[in-house]
């Protein structure tokens, strides 16, 4: 690491006090999730909210050169459904700059036991205050299922609300300790996004996996104060409920990869090759495979090397 890099990934003494303790890291290892200290200032969360409103109004600092086939991308004509917009760190410079705060990457590195943390994906989310809106209900799933083209088992997600976030707003809910479960069987369908599967099937899968592991499903809605972040392991089951408050739930789901993660070919039993959106965007390695370290789309957030 160069002198310039070491300065880029430096923390202040005040920020170092916000890193997870040894007990916090042990909690994450046992439970599969961790609620951080206050990592973002009120000014930063305010900028995230105002930048998101400009984005919804049509502002882009840049756009993707093409739209991958499974891109989540809400547009006004979609109406008052839950909004998901992938690659927000790429398309909006204000949001991207705040997400690249070294402290966030340092916390993730500590939890994952990694020297390097890179972006994997970022999704801007708005859950409208419509109690009966079905798109607001996120069924039980874990992210590793959708990252079958990745080699890593240490990937994790930072859920970053722009405000206090509680059960009334449909906060993220963890299935405690589920990252340590052994699945009942490999199933090709698990590599399909939950939007492509029957919700009742996902509920059954969760209960079956719990029974297979001799445990009960322990659901924990995480109450997240403004500026704090909830991190969860890539194999931790999670979901969220309706927003029954009188205001939108605004957040970013920030998926992170350790520096060791690489692309791998993954095929279902029928021979169908699984692809992630990155695969048509990122540069190629010398072997001709998608490069999951492409700095244009997947920049480094933290490095201790």
C-alpha positions as CSV (number, residue, x, y, z in Angstrom):
1,X,0.0,0.0,0.0
2,X,1.4,3.4,-1.0
3,X,1.6,6.5,1.3
4,X,-1.3,7.9,-0.7
5,X,-3.4,4.8,-0.1
6,X,-2.6,4.7,3.6
7,X,-3.9,8.2,3.9
8,X,-7.0,7.4,1.9
9,X,-7.9,4.5,4.3
10,X,-6.9,6.3,7.5
11,X,-9.2,6.8,10.5
12,X,-9.3,9.5,13.1
13,X,-8.9,8.6,16.8
14,X,-12.6,9.4,17.2
15,X,-13.5,7.0,14.4
16,X,-11.3,4.2,15.8
17,X,-13.5,4.3,19.0
18,X,-16.5,3.4,16.8
19,X,-15.0,0.2,15.4
20,X,-16.5,-3.1,16.7
21,X,-14.9,-4.4,19.9
22,X,-13.7,-8.0,20.3
23,X,-17.1,-8.7,22.0
24,X,-18.9,-7.2,19.0
25,X,-17.0,-9.3,16.5
26,X,-17.8,-12.4,18.6
27,X,-21.5,-11.3,18.7
28,X,-21.5,-11.1,14.9
29,X,-19.9,-14.5,14.6
30,X,-22.6,-16.0,16.8
31,X,-25.7,-14.2,15.7
32,X,-24.9,-13.2,12.1
33,X,-25.7,-9.5,12.4
34,X,-24.4,-6.4,14.3
35,X,-25.8,-3.0,15.0
36,X,-23.0,-0.4,14.8
37,X,-22.3,2.8,16.6
38,X,-23.2,6.0,14.9
39,X,-21.1,5.9,11.7
40,X,-22.7,8.7,9.8
41,X,-23.3,12.3,11.0
42,X,-26.6,14.0,10.7
43,X,-25.2,16.1,7.9
44,X,-24.3,12.9,6.0
45,X,-27.7,11.3,6.4
46,X,-29.3,14.6,5.4
47,X,-27.2,14.6,2.2
48,X,-28.2,11.0,1.5
49,X,-31.9,11.9,1.7
50,X,-31.6,15.1,-0.4
51,X,-29.5,13.4,-3.0
52,X,-32.0,10.5,-3.2
53,X,-34.8,13.0,-3.8
54,X,-32.8,14.6,-6.6
55,X,-32.2,11.1,-8.0
56,X,-35.9,10.3,-8.0
57,X,-36.4,13.6,-9.7
58,X,-34.2,12.6,-12.6
59,X,-30.7,13.7,-11.6
60,X,-27.8,11.4,-12.7
61,X,-24.1,12.1,-12.5
62,X,-23.6,9.2,-14.9
63,X,-25.6,6.3,-16.1
64,X,-24.8,2.6,-16.7
65,X,-23.6,2.0,-20.3
66,X,-26.3,-0.6,-20.6
67,X,-29.0,-2.1,-18.4
68,X,-28.3,-5.6,-17.2
69,X,-31.3,-8.0,-17.6
70,X,-32.1,-8.2,-13.9
71,X,-31.4,-4.6,-12.9
72,X,-33.7,-3.3,-10.1
73,X,-34.5,0.2,-11.3
74,X,-37.6,2.0,-10.1
75,X,-38.9,4.8,-12.4
76,X,-41.9,7.2,-11.8
77,X,-44.2,5.2,-14.0
78,X,-43.9,2.3,-11.7
79,X,-46.0,4.2,-9.1
80,X,-46.3,3.9,-5.3
81,X,-44.5,0.6,-4.9
82,X,-41.3,-0.1,-3.0
83,X,-38.5,1.5,-5.0
84,X,-35.2,-0.3,-5.6
85,X,-32.4,1.3,-7.7
86,X,-29.2,-0.6,-8.1
87,X,-25.8,0.9,-8.6
88,X,-26.7,4.1,-6.8
89,X,-23.0,4.4,-5.7
90,X,-22.1,4.6,-9.4
91,X,-24.9,6.9,-10.7
92,X,-24.9,9.5,-7.9
93,X,-21.6,11.1,-6.8
94,X,-22.9,12.5,-3.5
95,X,-24.3,9.2,-2.4
96,X,-21.2,7.4,-3.7
97,X,-18.9,9.7,-1.8
98,X,-20.7,9.2,1.5
99,X,-20.9,5.4,1.1
100,X,-17.1,5.3,0.5
101,X,-16.5,6.7,4.0
102,X,-13.4,4.7,5.2
103,X,-15.0,4.1,8.6
104,X,-17.8,2.0,7.0
105,X,-15.4,-0.2,5.2
106,X,-13.2,-0.6,8.3
107,X,-16.2,-1.8,10.4
108,X,-17.1,-4.3,7.7
109,X,-13.4,-5.5,7.5
110,X,-13.3,-6.0,11.2
111,X,-16.6,-8.1,11.2
112,X,-15.6,-10.2,8.1
113,X,-12.0,-10.7,9.3
114,X,-10.8,-9.2,6.0
115,X,-7.9,-7.0,5.0
116,X,-9.7,-5.5,2.0
117,X,-13.4,-4.6,1.6
118,X,-14.8,-3.7,-1.9
119,X,-18.2,-2.6,-3.0
120,X,-20.3,-5.4,-4.4
121,X,-23.6,-3.7,-5.0
122,X,-25.7,-0.8,-3.7
123,X,-29.4,-0.4,-3.8
124,X,-31.3,2.8,-3.0
125,X,-34.6,1.8,-1.4
126,X,-37.8,3.7,-0.6
127,X,-40.6,1.9,1.2
128,X,-43.8,4.0,0.8
129,X,-46.1,4.6,3.8
130,X,-48.8,2.4,2.3
131,X,-49.8,-0.2,4.9
132,X,-51.4,-2.6,2.4
133,X,-48.7,-2.3,-0.4
134,X,-47.5,-5.9,-1.0
135,X,-44.2,-4.9,-2.6
136,X,-43.3,-3.5,0.9
137,X,-43.1,-7.0,2.3
138,X,-39.7,-8.5,1.8
139,X,-39.9,-12.3,2.3
140,X,-37.3,-14.4,4.1
141,X,-34.1,-14.9,2.1
142,X,-30.3,-14.7,2.5
143,X,-28.1,-12.9,0.1
144,X,-25.6,-15.6,-0.6
145,X,-28.2,-17.5,-2.6
146,X,-28.1,-14.7,-5.2
147,X,-24.3,-14.5,-5.2
148,X,-23.7,-18.0,-6.6
149,X,-21.1,-16.6,-9.0
150,X,-19.0,-15.5,-6.0
151,X,-16.3,-17.6,-4.3
152,X,-16.5,-15.9,-0.9
153,X,-18.4,-16.9,2.2
154,X,-17.5,-13.7,4.1
155,X,-19.6,-11.2,2.1
156,X,-21.9,-9.0,4.1
157,X,-24.5,-6.3,3.8
158,X,-24.7,-2.9,5.5
159,X,-28.3,-1.7,5.8
160,X,-28.2,2.1,6.1
161,X,-31.4,4.0,6.9
162,X,-31.4,7.8,6.5
163,X,-33.5,8.2,9.8
164,X,-34.5,6.3,12.9
165,X,-35.9,3.1,11.6
166,X,-38.2,0.8,13.7
167,X,-40.9,-1.8,13.3
168,X,-43.6,0.7,12.4
169,X,-41.6,1.6,9.3
170,X,-40.9,-2.0,8.4
171,X,-37.3,-2.2,9.5
172,X,-35.0,-5.0,8.5
173,X,-35.6,-8.2,10.6
174,X,-32.9,-10.7,11.3
175,X,-33.3,-14.5,11.8
176,X,-30.9,-14.8,14.6
177,X,-28.0,-17.2,14.1
178,X,-29.3,-18.5,10.8
179,X,-26.0,-17.9,9.1
180,X,-24.7,-21.0,10.9
181,X,-27.5,-23.3,9.7
182,X,-26.8,-26.2,7.4
183,X,-29.4,-26.2,4.6
184,X,-31.6,-29.2,4.1
185,X,-30.4,-29.7,0.5
186,X,-29.0,-27.8,-2.4
187,X,-31.8,-26.5,-4.6
188,X,-31.3,-24.8,-7.9
189,X,-34.3,-22.5,-7.2
190,X,-32.4,-20.8,-4.4
191,X,-30.3,-18.9,-6.9
192,X,-33.4,-17.1,-8.1
193,X,-34.2,-13.8,-6.6
194,X,-37.1,-13.8,-4.1
195,X,-39.1,-11.7,-6.5
196,X,-39.1,-14.7,-8.9
197,X,-40.3,-17.2,-6.3
198,X,-43.5,-17.9,-4.4
199,X,-43.5,-16.1,-1.0
200,X,-45.1,-19.0,0.8
201,X,-42.4,-21.3,-0.5
202,X,-39.8,-19.1,1.1
203,X,-41.6,-19.2,4.4
204,X,-41.7,-23.0,4.3
205,X,-38.0,-23.1,3.4
206,X,-37.1,-21.0,6.4
207,X,-39.1,-23.2,8.8
208,X,-37.8,-26.5,7.2
209,X,-34.2,-25.3,7.6
210,X,-34.7,-24.4,11.2
211,X,-36.2,-27.8,12.0
212,X,-33.3,-29.5,10.1
213,X,-30.9,-27.7,12.4
214,X,-32.9,-28.4,15.6
215,X,-33.6,-24.8,16.3
216,X,-36.6,-22.4,16.4
217,X,-36.8,-19.4,14.1
218,X,-35.9,-16.3,16.2
219,X,-36.9,-13.2,14.4
220,X,-35.4,-9.9,15.6
221,X,-36.6,-6.6,14.2
222,X,-33.6,-4.3,14.4
223,X,-34.4,-0.8,15.7
224,X,-31.7,1.4,14.0
225,X,-31.1,4.9,15.2
226,X,-30.3,7.6,12.7
227,X,-26.7,7.3,11.5
228,X,-26.2,3.8,12.8
229,X,-25.9,0.8,10.4
230,X,-27.0,-2.8,10.7
231,X,-24.5,-5.3,9.2
232,X,-25.5,-8.9,8.4
233,X,-23.7,-12.0,7.1
234,X,-24.4,-13.2,3.6
235,X,-26.0,-16.3,5.0
236,X,-28.2,-14.7,7.6
237,X,-31.9,-15.0,6.7
238,X,-33.7,-11.6,6.8
239,X,-36.8,-9.8,5.6
240,X,-39.0,-6.8,6.4
241,X,-42.6,-6.0,7.0
242,X,-45.0,-3.3,6.0
243,X,-44.5,0.4,6.5
244,X,-47.4,1.5,8.6
245,X,-46.0,4.8,9.6
246,X,-46.9,8.2,8.0
247,X,-43.6,8.7,6.2
248,X,-41.4,6.8,3.7
249,X,-38.7,4.4,4.9
250,X,-35.5,5.5,3.1
251,X,-32.4,3.4,3.1
252,X,-29.5,1.9,1.1
253,X,-28.7,-1.8,1.1
254,X,-24.9,-1.8,0.6
255,X,-23.5,-5.2,-0.3
256,X,-19.8,-5.7,0.4
257,X,-17.2,-8.2,-0.7
258,X,-13.9,-9.1,0.9
259,X,-10.8,-8.7,-1.2
260,X,-10.5,-12.4,-1.8
261,X,-13.8,-12.7,-3.6
262,X,-13.6,-13.8,-7.2
263,X,-16.0,-14.7,-10.0
264,X,-16.8,-18.4,-10.5
265,X,-18.9,-20.1,-13.1
266,X,-22.1,-21.5,-11.6
267,X,-24.6,-23.6,-13.5
268,X,-27.9,-25.0,-12.4
269,X,-28.6,-28.8,-12.8
270,X,-30.2,-28.2,-16.1
271,X,-27.1,-26.6,-17.5
272,X,-28.3,-23.0,-17.3
273,X,-25.5,-20.6,-16.5
274,X,-26.2,-18.2,-13.7
275,X,-25.2,-14.6,-14.2
276,X,-25.1,-11.5,-12.0
277,X,-25.6,-8.0,-13.3
278,X,-21.9,-7.2,-13.0
279,X,-21.0,-9.8,-15.5
280,X,-22.0,-7.6,-18.5
281,X,-20.6,-4.4,-17.0
282,X,-17.2,-5.0,-15.4
283,X,-13.9,-5.5,-17.2
284,X,-12.5,-8.9,-17.9
285,X,-9.7,-10.8,-16.2
286,X,-6.7,-12.3,-18.2
287,X,-8.7,-15.5,-18.2
288,X,-11.7,-13.7,-19.8
289,X,-14.0,-13.9,-16.8
290,X,-15.8,-11.0,-15.1
291,X,-13.5,-9.0,-12.8
292,X,-15.2,-8.5,-9.5
293,X,-12.4,-6.1,-8.5
294,X,-13.1,-3.6,-11.3
295,X,-12.5,-0.2,-9.6
296,X,-15.0,1.6,-11.8
297,X,-18.0,-0.3,-10.5
298,X,-16.6,-2.1,-7.4
299,X,-14.2,0.2,-5.7
300,X,-12.2,-0.6,-2.6
301,X,-13.7,0.9,0.6
302,X,-11.0,-0.2,3.0
303,X,-7.5,-1.7,2.9
304,X,-5.2,-2.5,5.8
305,X,-2.5,-3.9,3.5
